[in-house]
């Protein structure tokens, strides 16, 4: 291959990379990705084989481990994955087991919480099926998803931020914004 052909091919590859990196920067700069969940937002899988796919009520089985999710803006077709403060936990529980305070925020037994521990900001990623509690594996804080994410054990100083839900036309969606402060408790 002559030197001029290599230069042309090299320039083409460079232009393609610049175009891709520009598109990635534009995606990263999208304010919709960083915005907190809004009413009407749906949810997409955080990771795994179905990463980025919309979560349906049927995906959430009664009493089975929580699903990690991102809020998803269906109007702009954007996952709100630009801030780890938007990481969510979705779980379906027996509606009869929910506290009176929790029931208005649940949809057919499905509840949603921030997955950011209020103690040190670790991910609340474990489920204790016997106790029906969410667990932060970093320092052992436990949260009750049946009672508005109340901290019931460990160093966490307060409950997880809850997200009210609704099911409309078979679609699981946020019914409002976060209830409570997302993330670690402010130092006093």
Secondary structure as UniProt FT lines:
FT   HELIX           3..28
FT   HELIX           31..34
FT   TURN            39..40
FT   STRAND          42..45
FT   TURN            49..50
FT   HELIX           57..59
FT   STRAND          67..73
FT   TURN            74..77
FT   STRAND          78..79
FT   HELIX           84..86
FT   STRAND          87..92
FT   HELIX           95..97
FT   HELIX           100..103
FT   TURN            104..105
FT   TURN            108..109
FT   STRAND          110..114
FT   TURN            118..120
FT   STRAND          123..128
FT   TURN            129..132
FT   STRAND          133..136
FT   TURN            137..139
FT   STRAND          142..144
FT   TURN            145..149
FT   STRAND          150..153
FT   STRAND          162..168
FT   TURN            169..170
FT   STRAND          171..179
//
